[in-house]
Amino acid sequence: MKYLLIAFFLLLFYVPLLAQHNQLKGTWYSADQEIMVIEDTSGRLENLMQRGEDFSNLVVTKKAISFRRQYYSSRTNYNVLYTDKFDFKILNCNDSVLTVMPVSDFSKKFFLNRGTIRFVKKQYWISKDLKVGKVFFHSSECFGSCPLIDIEIDPDRTVKYKLGGFATEAAKSGHFIGKMPDSTYQFFLLLLQNCQLETLRWNSVQCCDGVVVTLIFYFNKERKYLKSMLPSVITNDMLDFFYTIESKVVFKRTDEKFYMEE
């Protein structure tokens, strides 16, 4: 009987906590494009916060979240392991909304002394009445094996694709055209709806030897231009869509030379 009571109380404690852990998993956005990406609550995998910073582990209780950043420093000859704790009090958590309050010095500074922050899970953050026109994507060469990629997606689902650069084999480079399946195009529109397109912004860093990505959107009679070597984490899924476009559209090589807005 004693062991049954212990098991019962353990279930009362762990089952709600497990349910909360599952609710926390996912990508969360605030209205100010503050980001939490919680992929693992066991403390074994990396998670992300805001600008894509990596955190080695995550500690979750019923009332708090703590991101941990661990590192060694030359100040102590790399002999001491330091841990910075980014602690948040959970004010509300369900399948779609997470409201937290930064409570440690690191978390308060990281979120610019915001009192409370309300996050919405990515799949529930949908921009309504989004009328999308042409979309352009450009990915530059880099100091390495990065191909030069240019893509245009039109509202009639026509896709123009240019592949080139010194890192691309001559047989694979050229101009291509295809028609995107309707189901794939609807998925693409959903990616646009999920990335806060109306207020989306990127860090404008374009230095160094990395790939510089350019996105141009026409929507709701507006034009949005983004260009950066460090795009927002919010657009990761969309960028993956562009980089894997050959698996989504059947292309035919064409002699037509495309001009794509840059």
Salt bridges, closest charged atoms under 4 A:
ASP32 OD2 - ARG114 NH1 3.38
GLU34 OE2 - ARG114 NH1 2.55
GLU53 OE2 - ARG51 NE 3.10
ASP150 OD1 - HIS138 ND1 2.53
GLU152 OE2 - LYS134 NZ 2.99
ASP154 OD1 - LYS134 NZ 3.01
ASP182 OD1 - ARG157 NE 3.94
ASP237 OD2 - LYS122 NZ 2.02
GLU261 OE2 - ARG223 NE 2.80
